[in-house]
Amino acid sequence: MSKLKTPKTKRLSWDEMFMNLAIISSKRTACKYHETAAVIVDKNHRIISIGYNGPTAGDVHCIDPSVGCAKVDGDPKTGKLKRCRGAHAEINAIINAFDGARLRGAIIYAVLTPCYDCMKALNNVGIKELVYLHDYHRIQTGGEKIEDENESDELAALAGIAIRRYQGKIYCEFPKEYNIIDENKEDCAMGCAG
């Protein structure tokens, strides 16, 4: 008989562990508008890779007030709107895996659903299931509008990639300076798109 007064009686499910890890990883992003990360695991629940969205190595960070988002704020010198500097979480997770063969048949846990380009990459490496927390909404150039990416769902259905929304608990909370705040919604602490 144990002498511990409060022995542990429970542990996280696999879904809870990997989604909460994705949420924690999303706090590394340098994007002002999309806070997301992805954790890829194999059928034995071993982590293959983690990726979060942000600029490529050596590029400037959008959260730097002197730089801003190229797509919404424009070039800091010319004001001209440019393409997004960021590499998406799913692409970074694929790159970080180093061995693409390990991704065949894997599950990806993502804070946001993948955009169409990322879904194409996930399909090509053989991901079999996507577990997500929030829907991704693409910001149109200039930031005046957002739009859904239905093509991702269509491709997943065609390719046989199972998609399900995460239904478990979120155990990690962060101070507000780590969270995206949308004036039209509550605090987007869990990576919702602005």
C-alpha atoms as a printed R data frame, in Angstrom:
    type eleno elety resid chain resno       x      y       z
1   ATOM     1    CA   MET     A     1   0.000  0.000   0.000
2   ATOM     2    CA   SER     A     2   1.377  3.378  -1.025
3   ATOM     3    CA   LYS     A     3   2.031  5.999   1.596
4   ATOM     4    CA   LEU     A     4   1.370  8.841  -0.849
5   ATOM     5    CA   LYS     A     5  -1.541 11.009   0.215
6   ATOM     6    CA   THR     A     6  -2.590 11.955  -3.310
7   ATOM     7    CA   PRO     A     7  -1.387  9.360  -5.790
8   ATOM     8    CA   LYS     A     8  -1.833 10.067  -9.466
9   ATOM     9    CA   THR     A     9  -4.986  8.471 -10.856
10  ATOM    10    CA   LYS     A    10  -5.201  9.815 -14.391
11  ATOM    11    CA   ARG     A    11  -3.115 10.737 -17.419
12  ATOM    12    CA   LEU     A    12  -3.655 12.659 -20.645
13  ATOM    13    CA   SER     A    13  -5.111 10.872 -23.657
14  ATOM    14    CA   TRP     A    14  -2.940 10.805 -26.776
15  ATOM    15    CA   ASP     A    15  -5.179 13.429 -28.391
16  ATOM    16    CA   GLU     A    16  -4.893 15.716 -25.347
17  ATOM    17    CA   MET     A    17  -1.119 15.354 -25.207
18  ATOM    18    CA   PHE     A    18  -0.465 16.042 -28.887
19  ATOM    19    CA   MET     A    19  -2.969 18.883 -29.298
20  ATOM    20    CA   ASN     A    20  -1.759 20.656 -26.165
21  ATOM    21    CA   LEU     A    21   1.811 20.239 -27.451
22  ATOM    22    CA   ALA     A    22   0.712 21.822 -30.751
23  ATOM    23    CA   ILE     A    23  -0.850 24.738 -28.848
24  ATOM    24    CA   ILE     A    24   2.321 25.270 -26.807
25  ATOM    25    CA   SER     A    25   4.425 25.089 -29.991
26  ATOM    26    CA   SER     A    26   2.172 27.667 -31.684
27  ATOM    27    CA   LYS     A    27   3.442 30.253 -29.206
28  ATOM    28    CA   ARG     A    28   6.764 30.252 -31.122
29  ATOM    29    CA   THR     A    29   5.119 31.724 -34.217
30  ATOM    30    CA   ALA     A    30   6.204 35.147 -35.414
31  ATOM    31    CA   CYS     A    31   2.966 35.742 -37.366
32  ATOM    32    CA   LYS     A    32   0.644 38.489 -36.139
33  ATOM    33    CA   TYR     A    33  -2.498 36.857 -37.504
34  ATOM    34    CA   HIS     A    34  -2.199 33.064 -37.573
35  ATOM    35    CA   GLU     A    35  -0.911 31.357 -34.474
36  ATOM    36    CA   THR     A    36  -0.582 27.693 -35.345
37  ATOM    37    CA   ALA     A    37   1.647 24.667 -35.046
38  ATOM    38    CA   ALA     A    38   1.543 21.024 -36.076
39  ATOM    39    CA   VAL     A    39   2.691 17.834 -34.386
40  ATOM    40    CA   ILE     A    40   3.094 14.728 -36.558
41  ATOM    41    CA   VAL     A    41   3.001 11.321 -34.869
42  ATOM    42    CA   ASP     A    42   3.255  7.750 -36.118
43  ATOM    43    CA   LYS     A    43   0.816  4.885 -35.497
44  ATOM    44    CA   ASN     A    44   2.673  4.023 -32.281
45  ATOM    45    CA   HIS     A    45   2.153  7.550 -30.906
46  ATOM    46    CA   ARG     A    46   5.788  8.529 -31.327
47  ATOM    47    CA   ILE     A    47   6.433 12.126 -32.281
48  ATOM    48    CA   ILE     A    48   7.988 12.365 -35.720
49  ATOM    49    CA   SER     A    49   8.118 16.132 -36.043
50  ATOM    50    CA   ILE     A    50   6.857 19.518 -34.864
51  ATOM    51    CA   GLY     A    51   6.514 22.705 -36.914
52  ATOM    52    CA   TYR     A    52   5.060 26.164 -36.386
53  ATOM    53    CA   ASN     A    53   4.412 28.989 -38.823
54  ATOM    54    CA   GLY     A    54   6.832 31.809 -39.282
55  ATOM    55    CA   PRO     A    55   9.356 33.368 -41.647
56  ATOM    56    CA   THR     A    56  12.095 31.268 -43.149
57  ATOM    57    CA   ALA     A    57  15.552 31.246 -41.563
58  ATOM    58    CA   GLY     A    58  17.146 34.695 -41.601
59  ATOM    59    CA   ASP     A    59  14.015 36.566 -42.722
60  ATOM    60    CA   VAL     A    60  12.355 39.287 -40.622
61  ATOM    61    CA   HIS     A    61   9.594 38.573 -38.134
62  ATOM    62    CA   CYS     A    62   6.121 40.022 -38.669
63  ATOM    63    CA   ILE     A    63   5.592 40.674 -34.941
64  ATOM    64    CA   ASP     A    64   8.487 43.150 -35.045
65  ATOM    65    CA   PRO     A    65   6.637 46.509 -34.952
66  ATOM    66    CA   SER     A    66   9.181 48.105 -37.294
67  ATOM    67    CA   VAL     A    67   8.505 45.428 -39.937
68  ATOM    68    CA   GLY     A    68   4.886 44.208 -39.729
69  ATOM    69    CA   CYS     A    69   3.060 41.767 -41.966
70  ATOM    70    CA   ALA     A    70   4.094 42.048 -45.630
71  ATOM    71    CA   LYS     A    71   0.642 40.964 -46.804
72  ATOM    72    CA   VAL     A    72  -1.370 43.316 -44.577
73  ATOM    73    CA   ASP     A    73   0.970 46.170 -43.562
74  ATOM    74    CA   GLY     A    74   3.166 46.154 -46.652
75  ATOM    75    CA   ASP     A    75   6.899 46.603 -47.040
76  ATOM    76    CA   PRO     A    76   8.146 48.859 -44.217
77  ATOM    77    CA   LYS     A    77  10.179 50.951 -46.669
78  ATOM    78    CA   THR     A    78   7.820 51.246 -49.656
79  ATOM    79    CA   GLY     A    79   4.404 50.408 -48.180
80  ATOM    80    CA   LYS     A    80   3.834 48.031 -51.117
81  ATOM    81    CA   LEU     A    81   1.806 44.943 -50.217
82  ATOM    82    CA   LYS     A    82   3.756 41.738 -50.727
83  ATOM    83    CA   ARG     A    83   3.308 37.998 -50.329
84  ATOM    84    CA   CYS     A    84   3.354 36.451 -46.860
85  ATOM    85    CA   ARG     A    85   6.871 35.785 -45.536
86  ATOM    86    CA   GLY     A    86   5.730 32.811 -43.475
87  ATOM    87    CA   ALA     A    87   6.294 29.122 -44.017
88  ATOM    88    CA   HIS     A    88   3.243 27.298 -42.690
89  ATOM    89    CA   ALA     A    89   3.342 24.970 -39.684
90  ATOM    90    CA   GLU     A    90   2.563 21.863 -41.742
91  ATOM    91    CA   ILE     A    91   5.356 22.553 -44.238
92  ATOM    92    CA   ASN     A    92   7.824 23.192 -41.418
93  ATOM    93    CA   ALA     A    93   6.757 19.946 -39.726
94  ATOM    94    CA   ILE     A    94   7.337 18.043 -42.990
95  ATOM    95    CA   ILE     A    95  10.766 19.675 -43.401
96  ATOM    96    CA   ASN     A    96  11.682 19.006 -39.766
97  ATOM    97    CA   ALA     A    97  10.884 15.295 -40.168
98  ATOM    98    CA   PHE     A    98  13.975 14.946 -42.432
99  ATOM    99    CA   ASP     A    99  12.849 11.468 -43.554
100 ATOM   100    CA   GLY     A   100   9.641 11.740 -45.568
101 ATOM   101    CA   ALA     A   101   9.106  7.972 -45.472
102 ATOM   102    CA   ARG     A   102   8.340  8.221 -41.744
103 ATOM   103    CA   LEU     A   103   5.334 10.438 -42.540
104 ATOM   104    CA   ARG     A   104   3.448  7.786 -44.568
105 ATOM   105    CA   GLY     A   105   0.397  6.738 -42.552
106 ATOM   106    CA   ALA     A   106   1.017  9.357 -39.827
107 ATOM   107    CA   ILE     A   107  -1.426 11.573 -37.934
108 ATOM   108    CA   ILE     A   108  -1.031 15.346 -37.800
109 ATOM   109    CA   TYR     A   109  -2.370 17.449 -34.913
110 ATOM   110    CA   ALA     A   110  -2.768 21.076 -35.995
111 ATOM   111    CA   VAL     A   111  -4.055 24.163 -34.202
112 ATOM   112    CA   LEU     A   112  -5.567 25.365 -37.499
113 ATOM   113    CA   THR     A   113  -6.795 23.358 -40.463
114 ATOM   114    CA   PRO     A   114  -4.249 23.367 -43.288
115 ATOM   115    CA   CYS     A   115  -4.527 25.689 -46.250
116 ATOM   116    CA   TYR     A   116  -4.925 24.043 -49.646
117 ATOM   117    CA   ASP     A   117  -1.182 24.140 -50.433
118 ATOM   118    CA   CYS     A   118  -0.357 22.484 -47.109
119 ATOM   119    CA   MET     A   119  -3.071 19.855 -47.629
120 ATOM   120    CA   LYS     A   120  -1.507 19.024 -50.998
121 ATOM   121    CA   ALA     A   121   1.855 18.502 -49.267
122 ATOM   122    CA   LEU     A   122   0.267 16.404 -46.493
123 ATOM   123    CA   ASN     A   123  -1.427 14.254 -49.118
124 ATOM   124    CA   ASN     A   124   1.810 13.760 -51.042
125 ATOM   125    CA   VAL     A   125   3.740 12.588 -47.954
126 ATOM   126    CA   GLY     A   126   0.957 10.146 -47.031
127 ATOM   127    CA   ILE     A   127  -0.642 11.655 -43.917
128 ATOM   128    CA   LYS     A   128  -3.696  9.524 -43.078
129 ATOM   129    CA   GLU     A   129  -5.454 11.650 -40.451
130 ATOM   130    CA   LEU     A   130  -5.760 15.305 -39.446
131 ATOM   131    CA   VAL     A   131  -6.904 16.357 -35.972
132 ATOM   132    CA   TYR     A   132  -7.481 20.119 -35.720
133 ATOM   133    CA   LEU     A   133  -8.640 22.673 -33.166
134 ATOM   134    CA   HIS     A   134  -9.826 25.672 -35.239
135 ATOM   135    CA   ASP     A   135 -10.633 26.425 -38.878
136 ATOM   136    CA   TYR     A   136  -8.091 28.361 -40.923
137 ATOM   137    CA   HIS     A   137  -9.292 31.518 -42.679
138 ATOM   138    CA   ARG     A   138  -7.012 32.973 -45.349
139 ATOM   139    CA   ILE     A   139  -6.368 36.699 -45.052
140 ATOM   140    CA   GLN     A   140  -6.711 38.411 -48.397
141 ATOM   141    CA   THR     A   141  -3.998 40.841 -49.430
142 ATOM   142    CA   GLY     A   142  -4.440 44.116 -47.603
143 ATOM   143    CA   GLY     A   143  -6.198 42.417 -44.689
144 ATOM   144    CA   GLU     A   144  -9.682 43.739 -45.514
145 ATOM   145    CA   LYS     A   145 -11.299 40.308 -45.879
146 ATOM   146    CA   ILE     A   146 -10.844 36.695 -44.900
147 ATOM   147    CA   GLU     A   147 -11.971 33.638 -46.805
148 ATOM   148    CA   ASP     A   148 -12.426 29.939 -46.131
149 ATOM   149    CA   GLU     A   149 -10.378 27.274 -47.884
150 ATOM   150    CA   ASN     A   150 -12.893 24.572 -48.844
151 ATOM   151    CA   GLU     A   151 -10.441 23.049 -51.320
152 ATOM   152    CA   SER     A   152  -8.545 21.477 -48.403
153 ATOM   153    CA   ASP     A   153 -11.593 19.477 -47.293
154 ATOM   154    CA   GLU     A   154 -12.323 18.443 -50.863
155 ATOM   155    CA   LEU     A   155  -8.784 17.146 -51.395
156 ATOM   156    CA   ALA     A   156  -8.764 15.307 -48.053
157 ATOM   157    CA   ALA     A   157 -12.022 13.545 -48.946
158 ATOM   158    CA   LEU     A   158 -10.694 12.593 -52.375
159 ATOM   159    CA   ALA     A   159  -7.377 11.351 -50.923
160 ATOM   160    CA   GLY     A   160  -8.951  9.468 -48.013
161 ATOM   161    CA   ILE     A   161  -7.419 11.645 -45.302
162 ATOM   162    CA   ALA     A   162  -9.648 11.458 -42.214
163 ATOM   163    CA   ILE     A   163 -10.375 14.839 -40.623
164 ATOM   164    CA   ARG     A   164 -11.762 15.391 -37.152
165 ATOM   165    CA   ARG     A   165 -12.091 18.369 -34.846
166 ATOM   166    CA   TYR     A   166 -10.351 18.035 -31.497
167 ATOM   167    CA   GLN     A   167 -12.890 17.574 -28.706
168 ATOM   168    CA   GLY     A   168 -10.586 17.216 -25.689
169 ATOM   169    CA   LYS     A   169  -9.481 19.636 -23.028
170 ATOM   170    CA   ILE     A   170  -6.980 22.434 -23.378
171 ATOM   171    CA   TYR     A   171  -4.645 22.477 -20.396
172 ATOM   172    CA   CYS     A   172  -2.269 25.280 -21.316
173 ATOM   173    CA   GLU     A   173  -2.964 28.972 -20.819
174 ATOM   174    CA   PHE     A   174  -0.709 31.876 -21.661
175 ATOM   175    CA   PRO     A   175  -0.442 35.561 -20.710
176 ATOM   176    CA   LYS     A   176  -2.251 37.826 -23.176
177 ATOM   177    CA   GLU     A   177   0.932 39.106 -24.837
178 ATOM   178    CA   TYR     A   178   1.370 35.568 -26.230
179 ATOM   179    CA   ASN     A   179  -2.131 35.459 -27.720
180 ATOM   180    CA   ILE     A   180  -3.696 36.872 -30.849
181 ATOM   181    CA   ILE     A   181  -6.522 39.240 -29.913
182 ATOM   182    CA   ASP     A   182  -9.357 39.757 -32.385
183 ATOM   183    CA   GLU     A   183 -11.540 42.759 -31.615
184 ATOM   184    CA   ASN     A   184 -14.582 40.898 -32.994
185 ATOM   185    CA   LYS     A   185 -14.022 37.795 -30.844
186 ATOM   186    CA   GLU     A   186 -12.844 36.932 -27.399
187 ATOM   187    CA   ASP     A   187  -9.151 36.444 -26.712
188 ATOM   188    CA   CYS     A   188  -7.911 33.943 -29.295
189 ATOM   189    CA   ALA     A   189  -5.621 32.184 -26.824
190 ATOM   190    CA   MET     A   190  -5.994 28.892 -28.633
191 ATOM   191    CA   GLY     A   191  -4.707 29.998 -32.020
192 ATOM   192    CA   CYS     A   192  -7.811 31.196 -33.826
193 ATOM   193    CA   ALA     A   193  -7.245 33.153 -36.987
194 ATOM   194    CA   GLY     A   194  -7.834 36.888 -36.916
